[in-house]
Amino acid sequence: MRCEDLMRRPVVSCRENDTVQVAARRMRDAGVGFLPVCAETGRVTGVITDRDIAVRAVADNLPPGTTRAGDVMTRQVISVRPEEQARHAENLMKQNRKSRIVVLDREDRPVGVISLSDIAQTDQKAAAQMLKEVATREVRL
């Protein structure tokens, strides 16, 4: 199975200059906890999670209406290409302890997202093992 067969689309994203409040509202409205953060060109420059908002913005009492998503996002982007095998995405998620990764086109624009739940729908045994490995998260401040 290829990543494009597994990924969810359309991708809900935000821009680096969007506020944390805008990012949080997009997450709420889309029912997700993860957004790729894009430059004006559409190229992914980071990701912002509900955890990033809680740990880097709310915990530090940063105003959500003026704090930029680009200031609290995770800059390390773990990604795959649509044509790559889903096993590759699973391995990256395990190695990097990520429950969601971005699928990027050749210009590094987001075309999909693969989550642990997407993998669970196709391979419950692999998802259970991955959950064990992903659950041990490192603290990033």
N, C-alpha and C positions, 0 to 999 in steps of 0.2 A: 504494500500500500504506500502511496506517495503522500507527502505532506498536503498537497492540494486536495486530496480526497478526504482528509481529516480536519482541515482548518475550518474555522468559523469566519464567515464574512456576512455582511460588510464589516469593515473595521471601524470602530469608533475610536477617534483619536483627538488629540488637542495640539495646540501650538505651544512653543516655548514661552511665548509672551502672554498666553492665556493665564488668568489667575487660577489659584488653587481652587477657589470657589467654582469657577467655570468647569474645571476638571472634575470636581466632586459631583456637580450637578449632571454632567455627562455620564459619569459612572452610575449615578442613581437612576437616571432616565433609561439607560441601556441595561441596567441590572448586571453590571460588571464591576470588578474591582481593580481593573488594569487597563491603562490606555497607553498606546505608543505616543510619544511626544515628537512632533515633527517641526523641522525648520520651515521657513516660508516656501522653500522649494518642494516640500512634501517629503523630504528625506528624513528618516528616523534618526534622532539624535539622543534618545533616551526613552525611558518608560516611567510612568508614574502609577503607583499602586495606592490602594486605600491605606496600606501600611505606611507608605512614604508620607502621605498626608498626615496621618496620626503621629508618627514618630518625628518627622522633620518640620512640620508646620504647627500642628495643634500643640504638641508637647513643648515647643519653644515659644508658644503664644504669638506666632506670626499671624498678622491679619490676613485672612483668606481672600478678602476682596482686593488686596493689593500685592500679595506675594505671588510671584510668577511660578508657574509650573516648572519652568526650566531651572528655578533655584532649588527645588526640592526633589526633582526627579532622580532616578537611578540612571547614571550615565552608561553603565555597562549594559549593552544590548545583546541578549542571547537570541540568535535568529537562525532561521533556515530558509532555503529557497523552496518554492512550490514543487519543483520536480524531484527534490531529494526524498529519500525513503523515510517513512514515518519512524522507523527504528532509530535513525540518526537524531530525529527530534527527541525521542525518548531518552537516548543516551545523553544528549546535551542537557536535558532537564535534570537527569540524575546527577551528572557531574557538577552542575552549577547550582543544584538544589533550588530549582525554579519550578513553580507549578504552572507557569504560563510563559510561552515564548512567542515571538513575532515571526510571521512569514513575510519575507521581503522580496520584491521584484528586483530586477537587475540594476535599477536606479536607487535601490535601498528605500523604496517607498513601501508602506505596509499594505499587504493584500489579504492578510488573514492572521488569525491568532489560534494557537493550539494550546489547549489547557489539559490539565490532568484529567478532568471529567471527559474530555473528548477521547482521550486514550482509554479511559475506563469503559466507554461504550463499545470499543472494538476489542479490547483485550483486558479483561478484569484481573487476570493474574499479574500481568505486567504493571497494571495500574496500582495494585496492592503493594508490590515491591517498590515501585517508584515513590508511592506515598510514604513508605517507611524512610526512604532516603531523603526525600524533600522535606519531611517534617522536622528534621534537624536543621534549623536555620541559623545562620550566623547573624549577629546583631550588627547593623550598619548605622553608624551615626556620623 
